[in-house]
Amino acid sequence: MTSRTHCPCGLPEAYEECCGRFHSGRASAPTAERLMRSRYAAFVRQDGAYLLRTWHPRTRPARLDLDPAMRWTGLEILATEDGSAFHSTGTVTFRAAYRGGSLHERSRFERVDGAWVYVDGDFLG
């Protein structure tokens, strides 16, 4: 019997049907918000390969060192602008909680070859 865990991104779906399908490459995130959620889930699961794969080639770092001691505890989407199937750019403002604090960011996303990718973000107070 397989245990079905909820996705770390906060949506009420099992990980395998939610962000797991994006992480495995079986599907691509259809909106900027879903990509942002899947990237948060990738941070939770320490999936650096997915994070790099979904980073805009123009701004992608050469490597990514994830802290295995970091414990992400929740994601709150505060606002989205554009980023749907009908847009080529979008922004998602979110707060990601971790043990000991939170990260508040407005992230920018663009489509590259039809797929949403993370460009960069502004940290908010």
Disulfide bonds with the S-S distance in Angstrom:
none
